[in-house]
Amino acid sequence: MAKIMIQGTASSVGKSIITAALCRIFKQDGYKVCPYKSQNMSLNSYVTLDGKEMGRAQVLQAYAAGLQPEVYMNPILLKPTSDKKCQVIVNGKVYCNSTAMEYHNLKLEFREMLKKDFAELEKQFDIIVMEGAGSPAEINLRDRDIVNMGMAELVDAPVLLVGDIDKGGVFASLAGTMLLLRNDEKERVKGTIINKFRGDLDILKPGLQMIEEVIHVPCVGVIPHFKLQLEDEDGAVNLNKKITAPIDVAVIKLPHISNFTDMDAMAIEEDVSVRYIENINEFGKPDLLVIPGSKNTIDDLLYIRNTGLENIIKDCSNEGIIIGICGGYQMLGKSIEDPYGVETDKGFVEGIGLLDINTVLEKEKNTTRIEGYMEGLEDINVYGYEIHMGISHYGEGCQHLFNINNNGTEYKDGALNKEKNVMGTYIHGIFDGVDFRQHIINLIREKKGISLKASQVYESLRDRELDRLADIVRKSIDIDYLYSIIELNQ
């Protein structure tokens, strides 16, 4: 069984997107291929069909491989709750909450599990495309590494090392990374990839020759800088702050923002601009304000209050449309109670008060896939997934937003104010479905005097963009050499 591992000189150099590209290339060439990242640290997560939680990056890679996302593609997910603590999710379920040091010690327990489970994957697939995390040159973490060279060593995988030239210093980062690797690790690196290149390749070529002489590893290819409508993995992404289209959608960039990929489908609308705001000076007068999910809802609500954003949000409710998703939905209610200290030691906080709900944070996390339709508008279908610790209790004057059917169990989700311009829902991926997204944007178009439009199906666009990604990468790397590394014929 063939395998290849994509590692990088740092975070955000393009490991995830290159892994996705290789998954699509190998699928196009007729192989049964699977993405794999043993450990992912991200607040962008997803719920599988069987109700388990995994990182979003492997979801895109699964689609690239023509597969439904499954937790075996990302067996360990770390969701930071503060600078020093995180929630540890193993095989899709919450395992524990731990400090950085506690998790560092836990890694030894996971090593054998990863080795055993990977061996089972090798029986099912022709090729496994593995992704590392951060950099393999984190020498303080090497003795217990289970995601970079430690994982490559565990399953005997060859490695391609990716460097980002767009930020500058790519040759130094490649050389520095190789310098800090052990000799056996250096032998595992079979090639380098220069990513995000702009300019004349002929000017770069002498540098490629010189770096090969320094690190004794060939350059497999140079991938140009490109823009595709595919989701970014993590908070390292530079989120847009400018209004670039007639319809202004503003998203509050919370300190603990989670699942900002919820906005990716909204961004494909040609007359819609999605921007992220952090303070009152950036607020403006958005047509749609989104308060997104949060890994620490109470602290992020207090951030909104302490920065003065709360009063502006209330003013916005008089003119524009406001949608709260998951933690953002809870914030829009009257109160949030945390009796078990799930998030903080603050037992109770008042909410923004725009929706008639009160939320109590529970010990158990709810992770489920759902589908349904908008209350009173049965032709507006919705689907997505829930990831939350709280239960919201409706007030007497509450209007429900959605009717949900979850594997035969029917219930209500979300809330709507009397004026019908402030709404909240627990559904992540709420804009992925064409019906609800088109409904909301057409409400704004009608108000602004813009012609109503039919929205694109997000999944179809994503599939076309993955094919474009594969074309770009296939033309940019030595694919024959790559097949020789994994000992397969193209």
GIKAGI-V106434 format. One record per pair of residues at least 6 apart in sequence whose ideal C-beta (glycine too) atoms are under 7 Angstrom apart, sorted by the first residue. I is the first residue (numbers start at 1). J is the second residue. D is the distance in Angstrom with one decimal. If there is no record, write none. Layout:
i/j/d
I/J/D
I/J/D
This chain:
i/j/d
1/122/4.0
1/125/6.9
1/126/6.9
2/126/6.5
2/127/4.6
2/486/3.9
2/487/6.3
2/488/5.1
3/127/6.7
3/128/4.4
3/130/6.2
3/155/6.6
3/157/4.6
3/486/6.7
4/129/5.9
4/130/6.9
4/157/6.7
4/158/5.9
4/160/6.6
4/485/6.4
4/486/5.2
5/130/4.0
5/132/6.3
5/152/5.0
5/157/4.4
5/158/6.9
5/159/4.8
6/15/5.0
6/18/5.5
6/19/5.0
6/130/6.9
6/131/5.3
6/132/6.6
6/160/5.5
6/162/6.2
7/15/7.0
7/132/3.8
7/136/5.1
7/148/5.7
7/159/5.3
7/161/5.5
8/15/4.5
8/132/6.5
8/135/6.3
8/162/4.5
9/135/5.8
9/161/6.8
9/162/7.0
9/163/4.6
9/173/3.9
9/174/6.1
9/177/4.9
10/134/6.9
10/135/5.3
10/173/6.6
11/134/5.1
11/236/5.5
12/236/4.0
13/162/5.1
13/163/6.1
13/164/3.9
13/195/6.0
14/162/5.7
14/164/6.2
14/195/4.1
14/196/6.4
15/131/5.3
15/132/6.4
15/162/5.7
16/57/4.3
16/131/6.2
16/233/4.6
17/469/7.0
18/162/6.1
18/193/6.7
18/195/6.9
18/473/6.7
19/35/5.9
19/61/5.5
19/129/5.3
19/131/4.5
20/60/5.4
20/61/4.6
20/64/4.3
20/466/6.9
20/469/6.6
21/469/5.0
21/470/5.5
21/473/3.9
22/129/4.8
23/33/5.3
23/35/5.3
23/61/5.2
23/64/4.1
23/65/4.1
23/129/5.3
24/64/4.1
24/466/5.1
24/467/6.9
24/469/6.6
24/470/4.0
25/470/4.9
25/473/6.7
25/474/5.5
26/33/4.1
26/127/5.1
27/33/5.4
27/65/5.4
27/66/5.1
28/470/6.2
29/490/6.2
31/126/4.2
31/127/5.2
32/125/5.1
32/126/4.7
33/65/4.7
33/125/6.2
33/126/6.5
33/127/4.6
33/129/6.3
34/65/6.1
34/67/6.8
34/73/6.6
34/121/6.1
34/125/4.3
34/128/5.2
35/58/5.3
35/61/3.4
35/62/6.0
35/65/6.0
35/73/5.3
35/129/5.5
35/131/7.0
36/73/5.7
36/121/6.9
36/128/5.2
36/130/4.8
37/55/6.8
37/57/6.9
37/58/5.6
37/74/5.2
37/130/7.0
37/131/4.4
38/75/6.2
38/76/6.2
38/114/5.3
38/146/5.6
38/147/5.1
38/151/5.0
39/76/4.3
39/78/6.8
39/133/6.1
39/146/5.9
39/147/4.2
40/55/3.7
40/57/6.5
40/58/7.0
40/74/5.1
40/77/5.3
40/133/6.7
41/78/4.2
41/80/6.8
41/133/6.7
42/55/4.9
42/56/6.7
42/57/7.0
42/233/6.6
42/234/5.2
43/79/5.7
43/80/6.7
43/235/6.9
43/257/6.8
43/258/3.8
43/295/5.3
44/55/6.9
44/56/4.0
44/233/6.6
44/234/6.4
44/258/6.7
44/259/5.5
44/260/6.7
44/261/5.2
45/53/5.1
45/54/6.5
45/55/6.1
45/56/6.3
45/77/6.3
45/79/6.7
45/259/6.7
45/387/6.1
46/54/5.7
46/56/5.2
46/59/4.7
46/69/6.2
46/385/6.7
47/53/5.9
47/367/4.8
47/368/6.4
47/369/5.6
47/385/3.6
47/386/7.0
47/387/6.0
48/54/6.4
48/69/5.6
48/70/5.9
48/71/6.0
48/92/6.7
49/68/6.4
49/369/5.9
51/367/5.3
51/368/5.0
51/369/6.7
52/71/4.5
52/92/2.5
52/93/6.6
52/367/6.7
53/77/6.4
53/89/5.4
53/92/5.3
53/367/5.1
53/387/6.3
54/69/6.3
54/71/4.9
54/73/6.6
54/74/4.4
54/77/6.0
54/92/6.3
55/74/4.6
55/77/5.2
56/231/6.6
56/233/6.6
56/261/5.4
57/233/4.2
58/69/6.6
58/73/4.3
58/74/4.3
59/69/4.4
60/230/6.5
60/231/6.0
62/68/6.6
62/69/4.2
62/73/6.0
63/462/6.6
63/466/6.7
64/466/5.0
71/91/5.5
71/92/3.8
72/117/6.4
72/121/6.4
75/90/6.6
75/91/5.6
75/114/6.5
75/117/6.3
76/90/5.8
76/110/6.3
77/89/4.2
78/86/4.7
78/88/6.1
79/86/5.9
79/87/4.5
79/89/6.7
79/295/5.8
80/86/4.7
80/295/6.8
81/87/6.0
81/295/5.6
81/296/5.9
84/99/5.6
84/100/5.6
85/97/6.5
85/98/6.9
85/99/5.5
86/98/6.6
86/103/6.7
87/94/6.2
87/97/5.3
88/95/4.6
88/96/5.1
88/98/5.7
88/103/6.2
89/95/6.3
94/365/5.6
98/106/6.7
104/144/6.1
107/144/4.3
107/146/5.1
108/144/6.1
110/146/5.9
111/146/5.7
111/154/6.8
114/146/6.1
114/151/7.0
114/154/6.7
115/154/5.2
115/155/6.9
118/155/5.1
121/128/6.0
122/128/6.9
127/486/6.6
130/151/7.0
130/157/5.8
132/147/5.9
132/148/4.3
133/147/4.5
133/148/6.6
135/177/6.3
136/148/3.9
136/149/4.7
136/177/6.7
136/181/6.6
137/176/6.9
137/177/4.5
137/180/4.1
137/181/6.6
139/180/5.6
149/185/4.8
149/188/7.0
152/159/5.5
152/188/5.8
158/188/6.3
158/190/4.6
158/485/5.1
158/486/7.0
159/188/5.0
159/189/4.9
159/190/6.5
160/190/6.6
160/191/5.1
160/193/5.8
160/220/6.1
161/174/6.6
161/177/6.5
161/189/5.3
161/192/4.9
162/193/4.7
162/195/5.4
163/170/4.3
163/173/5.2
163/174/4.8
163/192/6.6
163/194/5.9
163/195/6.7
164/170/6.4
164/195/5.3
164/196/5.3
165/194/5.2
165/195/6.8
165/196/5.9
165/197/5.2
166/196/3.8
166/198/6.9
166/225/6.1
170/194/6.1
171/207/6.0
171/211/4.9
174/192/5.7
174/211/6.0
174/215/6.3
175/211/6.7
175/214/5.4
175/215/5.8
178/186/6.0
178/189/6.9
178/215/4.4
178/217/7.0
189/217/5.4
190/485/4.8
191/217/6.3
191/218/5.4
191/219/6.9
191/220/3.7
191/481/6.9
192/217/5.6
192/219/5.1
192/220/6.5
193/220/5.5
193/221/5.6
193/223/6.4
193/477/6.6
194/219/6.5
194/222/4.5
195/223/4.9
196/225/4.6
197/204/6.8
197/222/5.0
197/223/6.7
197/224/5.4
197/225/6.3
198/225/4.8
201/222/6.3
204/222/6.6
208/219/4.8
212/218/5.9
212/219/6.3
220/477/5.2
220/478/5.4
220/481/6.1
220/482/6.5
221/476/4.8
221/477/3.0
221/478/5.9
222/476/6.1
223/472/6.9
223/473/6.0
223/476/4.5
224/472/6.9
224/476/6.6
226/472/5.7
228/465/4.7
228/468/6.0
228/469/5.8
229/268/5.5
229/461/6.1
229/465/5.3
230/462/6.7
230/465/5.2
230/469/6.6
231/261/4.7
231/264/4.6
235/257/7.0
239/253/6.3
239/276/4.0
240/274/6.5
240/275/5.1
240/276/6.6
241/275/5.4
241/276/6.1
241/282/6.5
242/275/6.1
243/273/5.0
243/275/6.2
244/273/4.4
245/271/5.2
245/272/5.5
245/273/3.9
246/271/5.1
246/448/6.9
246/450/6.2
247/271/5.5
247/272/4.6
247/273/6.7
247/287/5.3
247/441/6.6
247/444/5.5
248/273/5.8
248/284/6.8
248/286/4.7
248/287/5.1
249/266/6.0
249/272/5.8
249/273/6.5
249/274/4.8
249/286/6.4
249/287/6.8
249/288/4.6
249/290/6.7
250/275/5.7
250/277/5.3
250/283/6.9
250/284/6.9
250/286/3.6
250/289/5.3
251/263/5.9
251/274/6.5
251/276/5.1
251/290/4.6
251/292/5.8
252/277/6.0
252/291/5.4
252/292/6.9
252/304/6.9
252/309/6.7
253/276/4.2
253/277/6.4
253/278/5.0
254/292/6.6
254/294/5.1
254/300/4.2
254/303/6.7
255/300/6.0
255/303/5.6
256/294/4.9
256/295/4.4
256/296/4.2
256/299/6.5
256/300/5.3
257/292/5.6
257/294/6.4
258/293/4.3
258/294/5.9
258/295/4.9
259/292/6.7
259/293/4.5
259/428/5.1
260/292/5.9
262/292/6.3
262/325/5.7
262/428/5.6
262/429/6.1
262/430/6.7
262/431/6.5
263/274/5.3
263/290/6.8
263/431/7.0
265/431/4.4
265/432/4.7
265/437/6.1
265/458/4.2
266/272/6.1
266/274/5.6
266/431/4.7
266/437/6.4
267/274/4.6
268/456/5.8
268/458/6.4
268/461/5.8
269/441/5.8
269/455/6.4
271/450/6.6
272/441/6.3
277/283/5.7
279/307/5.8
280/307/6.8
280/308/4.8
280/309/6.1
280/312/5.7
283/312/5.2
286/316/7.0
286/320/5.8
287/320/5.6
287/321/6.9
287/444/4.7
288/320/6.4
288/321/4.8
288/323/6.8
288/440/6.8
288/444/6.3
289/313/6.8
289/316/5.3
289/320/6.0
289/322/4.8
290/323/5.3
290/325/6.7
291/324/4.4
291/328/3.1
291/331/5.9
291/332/6.7
292/325/5.4
292/328/5.3
293/325/5.5
293/326/3.9
293/327/4.9
293/328/6.4
293/428/6.5
294/300/4.3
294/327/3.4
296/343/5.1
296/344/6.9
297/327/3.9
297/330/5.4
297/331/6.4
297/336/6.3
297/343/6.3
298/336/5.8
298/338/6.1
298/343/5.3
298/344/5.1
298/346/5.6
298/349/5.5
299/344/6.0
300/327/6.7
301/331/4.7
301/336/6.7
301/349/6.0
301/351/6.9
302/349/6.8
304/310/5.1
304/331/6.9
310/352/5.8
313/322/6.9
313/352/6.1
314/352/6.9
314/354/7.0
316/322/6.2
317/354/5.5
317/421/6.8
317/422/5.3
321/421/5.0
321/440/6.8
321/443/6.9
321/444/6.8
322/354/6.9
322/421/6.9
322/422/4.6
323/423/5.4
323/424/7.0
324/331/6.2
324/332/4.3
324/424/3.9
325/425/6.2
325/428/6.6
325/430/6.4
326/387/7.0
326/388/5.3
326/426/5.5
326/428/6.3
328/424/6.9
329/414/6.9
329/424/3.1
329/425/5.8
329/426/6.2
330/336/5.5
330/359/4.4
330/390/5.8
330/392/6.6
331/351/5.8
331/352/5.7
332/351/6.5
332/352/5.3
332/354/4.9
332/355/4.6
332/422/6.6
332/424/4.9
333/351/4.3
333/355/5.1
333/357/3.8
333/358/6.0
333/359/5.7
333/392/6.5
334/351/5.1
334/353/5.4
334/356/6.8
334/357/6.7
334/358/5.3
335/348/6.6
335/349/6.9
335/350/5.6
335/351/5.3
335/358/4.8
336/349/5.4
336/351/5.9
336/359/4.8
336/361/6.9
337/347/6.7
337/348/5.0
337/359/6.9
337/360/4.7
337/361/6.8
338/344/6.3
338/346/6.6
338/347/5.8
338/361/4.5
339/347/6.4
339/360/6.8
340/361/7.0
340/363/5.3
342/361/4.5
342/363/6.6
342/389/5.4
343/361/6.3
354/417/6.2
354/422/4.7
355/415/4.5
355/417/6.2
355/422/6.3
355/424/5.5
356/394/6.9
356/395/3.5
356/397/5.1
356/398/4.3
356/415/6.7
357/392/4.5
357/393/6.5
357/394/5.8
357/395/6.5
357/398/6.3
357/415/5.3
358/393/5.1
359/390/4.6
359/391/7.0
359/392/4.6
360/390/6.3
360/391/5.7
361/389/5.1
361/390/4.6
362/389/5.8
362/390/6.4
362/391/5.9
365/387/6.9
365/389/5.4
366/386/5.6
366/388/5.6
367/386/6.8
367/387/5.3
368/385/6.7
368/386/5.2
368/406/6.0
369/385/4.9
370/383/6.8
370/384/6.4
370/385/6.6
370/386/6.2
370/404/5.1
370/406/5.1
370/427/6.4
371/382/6.9
371/383/4.2
371/405/6.3
372/382/5.5
372/402/4.9
372/403/5.1
372/404/3.9
372/405/5.7
372/413/6.9
373/380/6.0
373/381/5.2
373/382/6.5
373/402/6.9
373/403/5.7
374/380/4.0
374/382/6.6
374/401/6.9
374/402/5.9
374/436/6.7
375/400/5.0
375/401/6.0
375/402/6.3
375/403/5.9
380/435/4.5
380/436/5.7
380/439/5.3
381/433/6.2
381/435/4.9
382/402/5.8
382/427/6.3
382/430/6.3
382/433/5.3
382/435/7.0
382/436/5.1
383/433/5.3
384/427/4.1
384/428/5.3
384/429/3.6
384/430/5.4
384/432/6.5
385/428/5.4
385/429/6.1
386/426/4.8
386/427/6.5
386/428/6.9
387/428/6.2
388/426/5.5
394/415/6.8
398/415/5.2
399/415/6.7
399/416/4.3
400/412/4.1
400/414/6.5
400/415/6.7
401/413/6.4
401/414/3.0
401/415/5.9
401/416/5.0
401/423/5.3
401/425/5.7
402/412/7.0
402/413/4.4
402/414/5.1
402/425/6.5
403/410/6.9
403/412/6.4
404/410/6.7
404/411/5.4
404/412/7.0
404/413/4.9
413/425/5.8
413/426/5.8
413/427/6.4
414/423/6.3
414/424/5.6
414/425/3.7
414/426/7.0
415/423/6.8
415/424/5.3
416/423/4.8
430/436/6.2
431/437/4.5
432/458/5.0
434/455/4.9
434/457/5.3
437/455/5.3
438/454/6.6
438/455/3.9
441/455/6.8
442/452/4.8
445/451/6.8
445/452/5.4
445/453/7.0
446/452/6.5
479/490/6.4
480/490/6.3
483/489/6.4
483/490/4.7
